[in-house]
Amino acid sequence: WSLAWPTILTMTSFTIMQFVDKLMISRVGSLEVAAQGNAGTWAFAIIATILGVVTVVNTYVSQHLGAGSPEKGAKYAWSAGWMAAFFWLIVAVPWAILIPKVFQHIHSGHSELISLETEYAIFTLAGSLFLLLGRGFSQYFFGMHRPKIITVSTIVANIVNVAANYILIFGEDGVPNFYLPGSEYFYSSGIQVDLPGIPGSPALGLKGAAIATVIGMFMEMLIPFIIFISPSFNAKYLTRKAWRPCLDTMRALFSIGWPGAIQWGNEIICWALFMTVFVGSYGTEDMAAGWIALGYLHLSFMPAIGINVAVNSIVGKYIGAGMPNIAVSRARIGVTMAAVYMSICAAIFIIFRYEFIEFFAPIDSEKFPTLTFEQIKENMRIIELGSTMLIMVAIFQTVDALGIVYTGALRGAGDTVWPGVVTAIYSWVLIVGGGWLAVTFFPGLGSIGPWIAASTYIILIGLTMAIRFEKGGWRSIDLLGKNASGEPRLSSRDGA
């Protein structure tokens, strides 16, 4: 828990930022919500592919920490930065040029949606350079068991992002009659306030949200990097010494990082197809409802991702120290924590499903006097769809915790190839293939059909990763060389 809570806070802070971002956009319109979700996912498919490679910095750094050679970890952060810049140039930039064609193909004839998606995606891809450069340094601190540094930087970046969102989305007019709905369960009538704007600032809508996201990415990169190269940190861990590109280190990162790239990239692409093609085939309301439900899904699993990162670091440390049995026990504790938390989330999603969706799609014309009859009708449909989708989300919460945390444990052990390949196969067969089957042969299910397929995917991934880790095939992996396979580097007291 001492290692996990700062990481959980980091992931939760980032998710809350995205949630608030989506909430602000929902005050502009449901079309903007759909466009933001579609564009963000298609842009992040490429970004996640690159992140899948550089994230394994955590594994190498934590194993060197356990082996008693933490000064050897800095070279992995530098090499990850060089690799990220290179891949951004040859992959993300061309994708930014091509992505308008993708949206034109998917949403042919829907010019306003295509325009919004394209603008948001291009800004996100351009600014992703900051995110990619910073990820190697943030994973370095996770691997060194110093997550509080990343917690502080993420919270600061998110505060800056939310402030920039508010200024750039709404401009000088602000948000008149902003209403936070209450709940009949707590006999709360809600709060209605006028939120002032910043004089002289333009209201950019979705474009403003995209620019604010780039600003947040830059801040999230800057703080860890400054600490990484600081005189005190350099004196202790020689962090400036290995700044030059090193092909051997890059090859080492790529050797266990490429399966993560395949896993993350394929999964995001499949989710993008799931939302924009299969769910999107039923209309803008279905897409908007889907992105709102996914927003709540992110709130539930991001703390579990924090536990995933912590377990990655802990498993790597104890394997580097020659104590795999302790690594197993720590992984199981992490799984239990995540499963309990996500099971609670499942119950909350079912109980408050209508209120949660109405938060984004208001229908009370007295509290929202600017609502038209058509908007109310549209939002009622979104509430109906979204509340059912939240039930689907609740069904797989507990098993999702297994997949998330056991994947981190496998990564900490260096077991990345098999999970990456299996995830890619499952995602294409179940999310894409299952979604296509639902739309083609069971159209009467509506957009819930593809959700059934996606839920099946998450349940199978959770069970598969749990079995993979518990069978223990990863015990034969030796990332640091045969000299690291013998004696433990930590005392029994350290492992207690």
C-alpha positions as CSV (number, residue, x, y, z in Angstrom):
1,W,0.0,0.0,0.0
2,S,2.9,2.4,0.8
3,L,4.0,2.1,-2.8
4,A,0.5,1.8,-4.4
5,W,-1.3,4.8,-2.9
6,P,0.8,7.5,-4.6
7,T,0.4,5.6,-7.9
8,I,-3.3,5.2,-7.4
9,L,-3.6,8.9,-6.6
10,T,-1.6,9.6,-9.8
11,M,-3.9,7.5,-12.0
12,T,-7.0,8.7,-10.3
13,S,-6.0,12.3,-10.7
14,F,-5.4,11.8,-14.4
15,T,-8.8,10.1,-14.8
16,I,-10.6,12.8,-12.9
17,M,-9.0,15.3,-15.2
18,Q,-10.4,13.4,-18.2
19,F,-13.7,13.1,-16.5
20,V,-14.0,16.8,-15.8
21,D,-12.8,17.5,-19.4
22,K,-15.6,15.3,-20.7
23,L,-18.1,17.0,-18.3
24,M,-17.1,20.4,-19.6
25,I,-17.5,19.3,-23.2
26,S,-20.9,17.8,-22.4
27,R,-22.1,21.4,-21.6
28,V,-21.2,22.3,-25.2
29,G,-23.1,19.4,-26.8
30,S,-23.5,15.7,-27.2
31,L,-21.9,15.8,-30.7
32,E,-18.7,17.2,-29.1
33,V,-18.7,14.4,-26.5
34,A,-18.9,11.8,-29.3
35,A,-16.2,13.7,-31.3
36,Q,-13.8,14.0,-28.3
37,G,-14.2,10.3,-27.5
38,N,-13.7,9.1,-31.1
39,A,-10.8,11.4,-31.8
40,G,-9.0,10.8,-28.5
41,T,-9.3,7.0,-28.9
42,W,-8.0,6.9,-32.5
43,A,-5.2,9.2,-31.6
44,F,-4.3,7.3,-28.5
45,A,-4.2,4.0,-30.5
46,I,-0.8,5.2,-31.9
47,I,0.3,6.9,-28.7
48,A,-0.4,3.7,-26.7
49,T,1.6,1.6,-29.1
50,I,4.7,3.7,-28.5
51,L,4.0,3.8,-24.7
52,G,3.9,0.0,-24.7
53,V,7.6,0.0,-25.5
54,V,8.8,2.7,-23.1
55,T,6.7,1.6,-20.1
56,V,9.1,-1.4,-19.5
57,V,11.6,1.1,-18.1
58,N,9.9,0.3,-14.8
59,T,10.8,-3.4,-15.1
60,Y,14.5,-2.9,-15.7
61,V,14.9,-0.1,-13.1
62,S,13.1,-2.1,-10.4
63,Q,15.1,-5.2,-11.1
64,H,18.3,-3.3,-10.9
65,L,17.1,-1.7,-7.6
66,G,16.5,-5.2,-6.2
67,A,19.9,-6.4,-7.5
68,G,21.6,-3.5,-5.6
69,S,22.7,-1.6,-8.7
70,P,20.2,1.4,-8.9
71,E,22.7,3.6,-10.7
72,K,22.3,1.4,-13.8
73,G,18.6,2.3,-14.1
74,A,19.0,5.9,-15.5
75,K,20.2,4.7,-18.9
76,Y,16.8,3.1,-19.6
77,A,14.9,6.4,-19.0
78,W,17.2,8.2,-21.4
79,S,17.0,5.5,-24.0
80,A,13.2,5.5,-23.7
81,G,13.1,9.2,-24.4
82,W,15.2,8.8,-27.5
83,M,13.0,5.9,-28.7
84,A,9.8,7.9,-28.0
85,A,11.0,10.9,-30.0
86,F,12.0,8.7,-32.9
87,F,8.7,6.7,-33.0
88,W,6.7,9.9,-32.6
89,L,8.4,11.3,-35.7
90,I,8.0,8.3,-37.9
91,V,4.6,7.0,-36.6
92,A,2.6,9.7,-34.8
93,V,3.2,12.5,-37.3
94,P,2.2,10.5,-40.4
95,W,-0.8,9.3,-38.5
96,A,-1.8,12.9,-37.8
97,I,-1.7,13.5,-41.6
98,L,-3.8,10.4,-42.4
99,I,-6.3,10.5,-39.6
100,P,-8.8,12.9,-41.4
101,K,-9.2,10.2,-44.0
102,V,-10.0,7.6,-41.3
103,F,-12.8,9.8,-39.9
104,Q,-14.1,10.5,-43.4
105,H,-14.3,6.8,-44.1
106,I,-16.0,5.9,-40.8
107,H,-18.5,8.8,-40.7
108,S,-19.0,9.6,-44.4
109,G,-21.5,12.4,-44.8
110,H,-21.3,13.7,-41.2
111,S,-19.1,16.7,-42.0
112,E,-19.5,18.5,-38.6
113,L,-18.5,15.4,-36.6
114,I,-15.6,14.7,-38.9
115,S,-14.3,18.3,-38.6
116,L,-14.5,18.2,-34.8
117,E,-12.8,14.7,-34.6
118,T,-10.0,15.8,-37.0
119,E,-9.1,19.0,-35.1
120,Y,-9.0,17.3,-31.7
121,A,-7.0,14.3,-32.9
122,I,-4.3,16.4,-34.6
123,F,-3.8,18.6,-31.5
124,T,-3.6,15.4,-29.4
125,L,-1.1,13.7,-31.7
126,A,1.1,16.8,-31.9
127,G,1.2,17.3,-28.2
128,S,1.8,13.6,-27.5
129,L,5.5,14.2,-28.0
130,F,5.6,15.6,-24.4
131,L,3.7,12.7,-23.0
132,L,6.0,10.2,-24.8
133,L,9.2,11.9,-23.7
134,G,8.0,12.1,-20.1
135,R,6.8,8.5,-19.8
136,G,10.3,7.0,-19.6
137,F,11.2,9.3,-16.8
138,S,8.0,8.7,-14.9
139,Q,8.5,5.0,-15.2
140,Y,12.0,5.4,-13.9
141,F,10.7,6.9,-10.6
142,F,8.1,4.1,-10.3
143,G,10.8,1.5,-10.8
144,M,13.0,3.3,-8.1
145,H,10.0,3.1,-5.7
146,R,9.7,6.9,-5.7
147,P,6.1,7.3,-7.0
148,K,5.3,10.4,-4.9
149,I,7.4,12.5,-7.4
150,I,5.0,11.4,-10.2
151,T,2.0,12.0,-8.0
152,V,2.9,15.6,-7.4
153,S,3.7,16.2,-11.1
154,T,0.5,14.6,-12.3
155,I,-1.7,16.5,-9.8
156,V,0.0,19.8,-10.8
157,A,-0.4,19.0,-14.5
158,N,-4.0,18.1,-14.0
159,I,-4.8,21.3,-12.2
160,V,-3.2,23.3,-15.0
161,N,-5.1,21.2,-17.5
162,V,-8.5,21.7,-15.9
163,A,-7.9,25.5,-15.5
164,A,-6.9,25.7,-19.2
165,N,-9.9,23.7,-20.2
166,Y,-12.3,26.0,-18.4
167,I,-10.7,29.1,-19.9
168,L,-10.4,27.8,-23.4
169,I,-13.6,25.9,-23.8
170,F,-16.0,28.5,-22.4
171,G,-14.2,31.8,-22.9
172,E,-15.3,35.0,-21.3
173,D,-18.9,34.0,-21.1
174,G,-18.2,31.2,-18.6
175,V,-21.1,28.8,-17.8
176,P,-24.4,30.4,-16.8
177,N,-26.9,28.3,-15.0
178,F,-24.4,25.5,-14.3
179,Y,-26.3,22.8,-12.5
180,L,-24.9,19.9,-10.5
181,P,-27.7,17.4,-10.1
182,G,-28.6,15.9,-6.8
183,S,-29.8,12.4,-5.9
184,E,-33.1,11.2,-4.8
185,Y,-31.2,8.6,-2.6
186,F,-29.8,11.4,-0.5
187,Y,-32.7,13.8,-0.9
188,S,-30.5,16.3,-2.5
189,S,-31.9,18.9,-4.9
190,G,-28.6,19.8,-6.5
191,I,-26.8,23.1,-6.8
192,Q,-27.2,25.7,-9.6
193,V,-24.5,28.5,-10.0
194,D,-23.3,30.9,-12.6
195,L,-19.6,30.2,-13.4
196,P,-17.8,33.4,-14.6
197,G,-15.5,33.4,-17.6
198,I,-12.1,35.1,-18.1
199,P,-12.5,38.5,-19.8
200,G,-11.0,38.6,-23.3
201,S,-10.7,34.9,-23.6
202,P,-12.3,33.3,-26.7
203,A,-14.7,30.3,-26.4
204,L,-13.0,27.6,-28.4
205,G,-15.2,24.6,-27.4
206,L,-13.6,21.3,-28.3
207,K,-10.6,22.9,-29.8
208,G,-9.9,24.6,-26.5
209,A,-10.1,21.2,-24.7
210,A,-7.5,19.8,-27.2
211,I,-5.1,22.7,-26.5
212,A,-5.5,22.4,-22.8
213,T,-4.7,18.7,-23.1
214,V,-1.4,19.5,-24.8
215,I,-0.6,22.0,-22.0
216,G,-1.3,19.3,-19.4
217,M,1.0,16.8,-21.2
218,F,3.9,19.4,-21.2
219,M,3.5,20.0,-17.5
220,E,3.4,16.3,-16.7
221,M,6.7,15.8,-18.6
222,L,8.5,18.8,-17.2
223,I,8.5,18.2,-13.4
224,P,9.9,14.6,-13.4
225,F,12.5,15.5,-15.9
226,I,13.8,18.4,-13.8
227,I,14.0,16.2,-10.7
228,F,15.7,13.4,-12.7
229,I,18.5,15.7,-13.9
230,S,18.7,17.7,-10.6
231,P,22.2,17.9,-8.9
232,S,21.1,15.9,-5.9
233,F,19.5,13.0,-7.8
234,N,22.5,12.9,-10.3
235,A,25.0,12.8,-7.4
236,K,23.2,9.7,-5.9
237,Y,22.2,7.8,-9.1
238,L,24.3,9.2,-11.9
239,T,21.2,10.2,-13.9
240,R,23.0,12.6,-16.3
241,K,25.8,10.2,-17.3
242,A,23.9,8.1,-19.8
243,W,22.1,10.8,-21.8
244,R,23.6,9.8,-25.1
245,P,21.6,7.4,-27.3
246,C,22.7,3.7,-26.6
247,L,21.6,1.1,-29.1
248,D,22.2,-1.8,-26.8
249,T,19.9,-0.3,-24.1
250,M,17.3,0.5,-26.7
251,R,17.4,-3.1,-28.0
252,A,17.0,-4.4,-24.4
253,L,13.9,-2.1,-24.0
254,F,12.5,-3.1,-27.3
255,S,13.1,-6.9,-26.7
256,I,10.5,-7.0,-23.9
257,G,8.6,-3.8,-24.8
258,W,7.4,-4.7,-28.3
259,P,4.7,-7.1,-27.1
260,G,3.3,-4.4,-24.9
261,A,3.2,-2.1,-27.9
262,I,1.3,-4.7,-29.8
263,Q,-1.0,-5.4,-26.8
264,W,-1.8,-1.7,-26.1
265,G,-2.0,-0.6,-29.7
266,N,-4.2,-3.4,-30.8
267,E,-6.5,-3.1,-27.8
268,I,-7.0,0.7,-28.3
269,I,-7.6,0.2,-32.1
270,C,-10.2,-2.5,-31.3
271,W,-11.9,-0.2,-28.8
272,A,-11.8,2.6,-31.4
273,L,-13.5,0.3,-33.9
274,F,-15.9,-0.8,-31.2
275,M,-17.1,2.7,-30.4
276,T,-16.9,4.5,-33.7
277,V,-17.9,1.7,-36.1
278,F,-20.1,-0.8,-34.2
279,V,-21.7,1.4,-31.4
280,G,-21.5,4.4,-33.7
281,S,-23.5,2.6,-36.4
282,Y,-26.6,3.2,-34.2
283,G,-26.1,6.9,-34.1
284,T,-24.6,9.9,-32.2
285,E,-26.8,9.3,-29.1
286,D,-25.4,5.7,-28.8
287,M,-21.8,7.0,-29.2
288,A,-22.3,9.7,-26.6
289,A,-23.9,7.3,-24.2
290,G,-21.0,4.9,-24.8
291,W,-18.3,7.5,-24.1
292,I,-20.0,8.6,-20.9
293,A,-20.1,5.0,-19.7
294,L,-16.5,4.5,-20.7
295,G,-15.7,7.7,-18.7
296,Y,-17.1,6.0,-15.5
297,L,-15.3,2.8,-16.5
298,H,-12.0,4.7,-16.5
299,L,-12.8,6.1,-13.1
300,S,-13.1,2.6,-11.8
301,F,-10.1,0.9,-13.4
302,M,-7.5,3.7,-13.2
303,P,-6.9,3.1,-9.5
304,A,-6.4,-0.5,-10.4
305,I,-3.9,0.6,-13.0
306,G,-2.1,2.3,-10.2
307,I,-1.9,-1.0,-8.3
308,N,-0.8,-2.6,-11.6
309,V,2.2,-0.2,-11.7
310,A,3.0,-0.7,-8.0
311,V,2.9,-4.5,-8.4
312,N,5.1,-4.2,-11.5
313,S,7.7,-2.4,-9.5
314,I,7.4,-4.7,-6.4
315,V,7.6,-7.9,-8.5
316,G,10.5,-6.6,-10.4
317,K,12.4,-5.7,-7.2
318,Y,12.0,-9.1,-5.6
319,I,12.8,-11.0,-8.7
320,G,15.9,-8.9,-9.1
321,A,16.7,-9.8,-5.4
322,G,16.2,-13.5,-6.1
323,M,13.0,-13.8,-4.1
324,P,10.2,-14.9,-6.5
325,N,8.0,-16.3,-3.8
326,I,7.7,-12.9,-2.1
327,A,7.0,-11.4,-5.6
328,V,4.0,-13.8,-5.9
329,S,2.6,-13.0,-2.5
330,R,2.8,-9.3,-3.2
331,A,1.1,-9.7,-6.5
332,R,-1.8,-11.5,-4.8
333,I,-2.2,-8.8,-2.3
334,G,-2.4,-6.3,-5.1
335,V,-5.0,-8.4,-6.9
336,T,-7.1,-8.6,-3.7
337,M,-7.0,-4.8,-3.2
338,A,-8.0,-4.1,-6.8
339,A,-10.8,-6.7,-6.8
340,V,-12.4,-5.4,-3.6
341,Y,-12.3,-1.8,-4.9
342,M,-13.7,-2.6,-8.3
343,S,-16.5,-4.8,-6.8
344,I,-17.6,-1.8,-4.8
345,C,-17.5,0.3,-8.0
346,A,-19.8,-2.3,-9.6
347,A,-22.4,-1.9,-6.9
348,I,-22.3,1.9,-7.2
349,F,-22.6,1.8,-10.9
350,I,-25.8,-0.3,-10.7
351,I,-27.4,1.7,-7.9
352,F,-26.7,5.2,-9.4
353,R,-26.7,4.4,-13.1
354,Y,-29.4,6.9,-14.0
355,E,-28.0,9.8,-12.0
356,F,-24.5,9.2,-13.3
357,I,-25.7,9.4,-17.0
358,E,-28.0,12.4,-16.3
359,F,-25.0,14.2,-14.9
360,F,-23.8,14.5,-18.6
361,A,-27.3,14.5,-20.2
362,P,-29.6,16.8,-18.2
363,I,-33.4,16.6,-18.9
364,D,-34.9,19.1,-16.4
365,S,-35.9,22.2,-18.3
366,E,-36.5,24.2,-15.1
367,K,-32.9,23.7,-14.0
368,F,-31.6,24.0,-17.5
369,P,-33.8,26.7,-19.2
370,T,-31.8,26.7,-22.4
371,L,-32.7,23.1,-23.1
372,T,-34.8,22.6,-26.2
373,F,-37.4,19.9,-26.6
374,E,-35.2,18.1,-29.1
375,Q,-32.2,18.2,-26.7
376,I,-34.4,16.8,-23.8
377,K,-35.6,14.0,-26.1
378,E,-32.0,13.3,-27.2
379,N,-30.8,13.3,-23.6
380,M,-33.5,10.9,-22.4
381,R,-32.4,8.5,-25.0
382,I,-28.8,8.9,-23.9
383,I,-29.8,8.2,-20.3
384,E,-31.7,5.1,-21.3
385,L,-28.8,3.7,-23.3
386,G,-26.0,4.8,-20.9
387,S,-27.7,3.3,-17.8
388,T,-27.9,-0.1,-19.5
389,M,-24.2,0.2,-20.5
390,L,-23.3,0.9,-16.9
391,I,-24.9,-2.4,-16.0
392,M,-22.6,-4.1,-18.5
393,V,-19.6,-2.3,-17.0
394,A,-20.6,-3.4,-13.5
395,I,-20.8,-7.1,-14.6
396,F,-17.1,-7.4,-15.5
397,Q,-15.6,-5.1,-12.8
398,T,-14.2,-7.8,-10.4
399,V,-12.7,-10.0,-13.1
400,D,-11.2,-6.9,-14.8
401,A,-9.2,-6.3,-11.6
402,L,-7.5,-9.7,-12.1
403,G,-6.5,-8.9,-15.7
404,I,-5.2,-5.5,-14.8
405,V,-3.0,-6.4,-11.8
406,Y,-1.8,-9.8,-13.0
407,T,-0.7,-8.1,-16.3
408,G,1.5,-5.7,-14.2
409,A,2.9,-8.7,-12.3
410,L,3.8,-10.5,-15.5
411,R,5.5,-7.3,-16.8
412,G,7.5,-7.0,-13.7
413,A,8.8,-10.5,-14.2
414,G,9.6,-9.7,-17.9
415,D,6.9,-12.0,-19.2
416,T,5.5,-9.7,-21.9
417,V,5.4,-11.7,-25.2
418,W,2.7,-14.2,-24.4
419,P,0.3,-11.8,-22.7
420,G,0.8,-9.3,-25.6
421,V,0.1,-11.8,-28.3
422,V,-2.9,-13.3,-26.5
423,T,-4.4,-9.9,-25.8
424,A,-4.1,-8.9,-29.4
425,I,-5.8,-12.1,-30.5
426,Y,-8.6,-11.8,-28.0
427,S,-9.2,-8.2,-28.8
428,W,-9.6,-8.7,-32.5
429,V,-11.7,-11.9,-32.1
430,L,-14.0,-10.7,-29.4
431,I,-14.2,-6.9,-29.5
432,V,-14.0,-6.5,-33.3
433,G,-15.3,-10.0,-34.4
434,G,-17.9,-10.1,-31.7
435,G,-19.0,-6.5,-32.3
436,W,-19.4,-7.3,-36.1
437,L,-21.4,-10.4,-35.3
438,A,-23.7,-8.4,-33.0
439,V,-24.3,-5.7,-35.5
440,T,-24.7,-8.0,-38.4
441,F,-26.7,-10.9,-37.0
442,F,-28.3,-9.4,-33.9
443,P,-29.2,-5.9,-34.8
444,G,-32.2,-6.0,-32.5
445,L,-29.9,-5.8,-29.5
446,G,-28.9,-2.3,-30.7
447,S,-25.6,-0.8,-29.4
448,I,-25.8,-3.2,-26.3
449,G,-24.9,-6.1,-28.6
450,P,-21.3,-4.9,-29.2
451,W,-21.1,-4.2,-25.4
452,I,-21.8,-7.8,-24.7
453,A,-18.9,-8.8,-26.9
454,A,-16.6,-6.4,-25.2
455,S,-17.6,-7.6,-21.8
456,T,-16.8,-11.1,-22.8
457,Y,-13.4,-10.0,-23.9
458,I,-12.6,-8.3,-20.5
459,I,-13.8,-11.4,-18.5
460,L,-11.6,-13.8,-20.6
461,I,-8.6,-11.5,-20.4
462,G,-8.9,-11.4,-16.6
463,L,-9.1,-15.2,-16.2
464,T,-6.3,-15.8,-18.7
465,M,-3.8,-13.5,-17.1
466,A,-4.6,-14.9,-13.7
467,I,-3.9,-18.4,-14.9
468,R,-0.7,-17.3,-16.7
469,F,0.9,-15.7,-13.6
470,E,-0.2,-18.4,-11.2
471,K,1.3,-21.2,-13.4
472,G,4.7,-19.6,-12.8
473,G,6.3,-19.9,-16.3
474,W,7.8,-16.5,-15.8
475,R,10.2,-17.9,-13.1
476,S,12.6,-19.0,-15.8
477,I,13.1,-15.5,-17.2
478,D,16.4,-13.7,-16.3
479,L,16.5,-10.2,-17.7
480,L,19.7,-9.1,-15.9
481,G,21.8,-12.1,-16.9
482,K,22.8,-15.4,-15.3
483,N,24.8,-13.5,-12.6
484,A,21.4,-12.4,-11.3
485,S,19.9,-15.8,-11.0
486,G,21.7,-17.1,-7.9
487,E,21.8,-15.5,-4.5
488,P,19.2,-13.1,-3.1
489,R,20.3,-9.5,-2.8
490,L,17.9,-8.6,0.0
491,S,18.0,-9.9,3.5
492,S,15.1,-11.9,4.9
493,R,14.1,-8.9,6.9
494,D,13.8,-6.8,3.7
495,G,11.5,-9.4,2.3
496,A,9.3,-9.8,5.3
